[in-house]
Amino acid sequence: MRPSGGPVAGNKDRNRRRGGRGANAGGRAAWAAIGILWRRAPDAFLAEQDRWFLWVPVALALGVSAYFSLPREPMLIALGGITVLLLLIVYRLRARAMALALAVFLACIAGGMLAGKIRTETVAAPVLHRTLVSAHVFGWVDELAPREDGQMRLRLRIDHIDRLAPERTPARVQVTLRGEAGAALDLGTPVQVRAYLQPPPEPPAPGAYDYARAAYFESLGGVGRAHGPIERWEGAGPAPGLLAYSAWIGRLRQALAARIVSGLDGDSGQIAAALLTGLRGGIPAPVLDLLRISGLAHILAISGLHMSLMAGSLFWLARAGMAAFPAFALRYPVKKIAAGMALAGAAFYLALSGAGIATQRAFIMIAIMLVAVLAQRPAITMRNVALAAIAIVLLRPESVLTASFQMSFGATAALVAAYEARNEWLWRRPGAPRRQLGLPSRLLRWAGVYLGAIALTTLVASLATAPFAAFHFHRVAPYGLIANLIAMPAVALLVMPAGLAALIAIPFGLEPPALAIMGAGIDWVLASARLVADLPGAALAVRQLPLACLSAIVLGAMWIMIWRRRWRLAGLVPIAAALALAPLAAGPDLLVDRLGTSIAVRSVDSGRFSVLARNTASYTVARWLESDGDGREAAQIDAAAFSCDRDACIAPLPGGGHLAVVIHRAALAEECASARILVARFALSRACAGPQLVLDARSLTRHGTHAVWLGGKSARVETARPVAGARPWSGGWAGARGAAPRRNEDEDSFAGAQGKAGPGKEGPGNAGKSGRIGQQKSRRENEAASPMDGERDI
């Protein structure tokens, strides 16, 4: 009798068994491959002992990152004790290679954490713990720079602030004022001004750029806006510390910039001044956007490219000039003398360009390479890159978290590794007899080699920096390779060599020809940027790259760049996994800022943010849109998803239910019974048990901006400040926000925003006097908290 399942069922059973056997066979093959790799890895690891040192800066950077990711400040004695213990273990294991390598790696991680802690303790300075509405500030002008919006950014070295105890007075503050108000100021000038000051702003979203942390390591304890005119402080004492020297350097930079702009009109003059002096405030905002869209904005950041071109040009000119005199060249080591002159020139360019963090890093790298020339060692090697990274990580541990550090060393390491692999391939390639070529053929061959080198350099650098650009700036330049291929020959052959000649000629009044050549090169760069920026899809905004994906890409890339044997290809696995998983990461469905005055909810229909805020053009809202890959301008965002009346605003939520923003306490009972998520800017005096999540003034004050991901019936919450006041740079707002706002301030907090709310609003257009006061306060806070000079200026 035939089984009840019939022949079809029998076939299915056989196929299932075959499929199971096939899956088991595939699994066994995978495990076998892993087993082979596991057995061969020790031999490959021991065979590349000459590359072990290159992992030291990686381990130090991992330790620094671990230190800054801790929720609470660790004890110095604990980190020091762990480091010493691991060093003792390293000493005991010095005869066992594999164990020694692991112990050294762990000791370097602990050393990176210790370096971060020591740096934090060294730069410690007071930070404002409350908002000063009208502070009378006395100090010296430490930095003065125009901003893209036409205003002036003023940093003051503080002497004292009226009615503020000396132990609570910040060492430096930053004040924004109208451009014409600061036109007559000079660096080092003693001044007094009344200003609205507050603690440096926290991250606008979890995982976003932390301006407060960056300000802490610059001893910047407050930011704000000037109330009235800034006046000279009569009777002030001498400027403290090295301020007089830095002021002299600053005045020299300003004088050189004015000289360059007077000799080279238009945008080219402003860009030339930025390249030679680091003063970028005169470049119009449309030109900056043009360079960013085309992928050429890195030209404006004085870093490794400019330092290497400047020092390299000086090295070549000095060596060629001395070689022109055979009697001198045969008697003295002209190569070493040229390296010394290039090192001195690079140091002068460092001071002239403002000695920013990126420029300091570039100088250290160039200095190590020039010292290698003086010591008759190869100048461009991965070991020299590692030495420069070690020096910077130990001296400036906080720079590890910046885009400039990551992009600079990522590009440099990738280029050195690429050219190492290229040279190794050429060395192994069987040589062919060279033919004698004529002059035209030699010129064509030289041009082909040069353009090929530029193409390779641009491709490698673009691939190396793209993940960091996506993570920090949420933007990718898809045509950046094309733009760089067109523009970089002009930068390398015209702009920077002519800039060096202009700097040498300015004291003698002979700079016009050099500036004309430099201007022609800059015009070529701008024309290239316009050509590429006009292509369809040139400005590609991307959503926030998850930190785990970036970490996997970086570690995979380091594995590929450091090792030389075939097992280096294993680094492609984490890179491929990160690239595959990154598009699957969803952005938050709800964002509420630390004051509860800006709320963004993802629209059920469009999938994009709709924002309820007093000022949608604020810094916070703009960063929210960027991190979500939303290319809209912040000023164009509306509150279409919200329906408002006098007491509350509601908006539908992805996954069901609605958000309730309670304006008046009269609506609290109703919304507590029906809302899925409730936001109240005032502190709730009793439990609101109905909603899945309740955010009031206490939770917002304690944890900062909230980001919420909604599932079917679940909600995942991340905050900008997980533990209030746990780190030295994160405690300012804990005291500044203090107690919950009063009732009248609560009930009028959204009055100005309701006029922009979506369908269903009822009569809130007349906000009244209290609404206008709220709008003025919000505008003042947004202007003070907009770090336009922060990480975005890389």
Disulfide bonds with the S-S distance in Angstrom:
Cys644-Cys649 2.02
Cys672-Cys688 1.84
